[in-house]
Amino acid sequence: MNLRGKSFLALFPERRLFLVVLCFGGILGFYLMSILPHQQATDRLDSQIAALKTQIDEQKLLGPIYKRFTQLMGETEPESMGDLPFPAPGRLTPEQIAGIEPLFRQLAEQSQLKVRRIGSDLNSMISETGELKFSLEILGAFSNLREFILKLEGLPYLTHIERIEVRRETGIQGLHMELDILLARQ
């Protein structure tokens, strides 16, 4: 039999060629589906390890500076800002709810702020959450807002201040401030 006259593919019948291609495809698929993702994950881990080693080296360099800084700061005491009010928590009675708007106006006037609007959220009045939501619109200087908030914090039934929005509007003196306040109620 003369092998030189026949081509290489002629040596394999169709079925054998199909099986060879199938085996090579299986090996290639195995590589692409299992080995390659693991190799990429290993490369990512190696880069993360290198980044962490760099951070550790930076921390080793900055450690003595941090220790010295904390020693210096520990020796100095910050300025006292006064005692902040921390009243015992309480709840608004129905009688107190009726007088809450004049109280807000009084606190604002003591802080040199002008109240534009005080509104209560009807949903919070009928809900069973135990909280009553008020929205306040106040005009005045931003520096007076801190004093007003500290006076609000002195109220025993203040749960928290949900939102504070400050913006400058044309045509008014100072700033326009909006606050959403939640009060505990019975």
C-alpha positions, 0 to 999 in steps of 0.5 A: 500500500502506497501511503505517500499518495494518500493525504493525511486525512485519508488515513482516518475514517470519518468516525475516527476524525470525529472522535479525535475532534471531540476529545480535543474539544473536551480537553479544551472545554475542561481547560476553559471551564475549570482551569482558566477560572481558577487561574484567574482567581489565583491572579486576583488573589495574588494582586490583593495579597500584594496590595495588602502587603503594601498597606501593611508596610505603610502602616509599619512606617506610619505606626510610630507617627500615629503613636506619637500623635495620640500621645500628644493629643492625649495630653491636651484636653479639648475645649469644653462645649458645656453640658449637653442636655440629656433628659430622661425619656418621656412621652407627650400627653394629649394635653401637652400635644395641644401646647406643643406649637407655642412651645416650638415658637417660644424655643425659636424666639429664644434662639432668635429665629422666626417660625414660618410654619409648624405642621403635624403629620396626620398619618403619625397622629393616627398610626400606632407607632407611638411617635408624632411627626412635626415639620418646622419651617424657620427663618434666621441665621444659621448660627442660631440653629445650633442653639435651637437644636440644643433646646430641642434636645432638652425636651424629654419626649424628643425621639429624634430629628429626622431631617434638617434642610437649610437653604438660602432663598431670595427676598428673606433675611437669613436662611430658610430651614426645615426640620422634621421632628419626631416626638414620643407620645402616649 
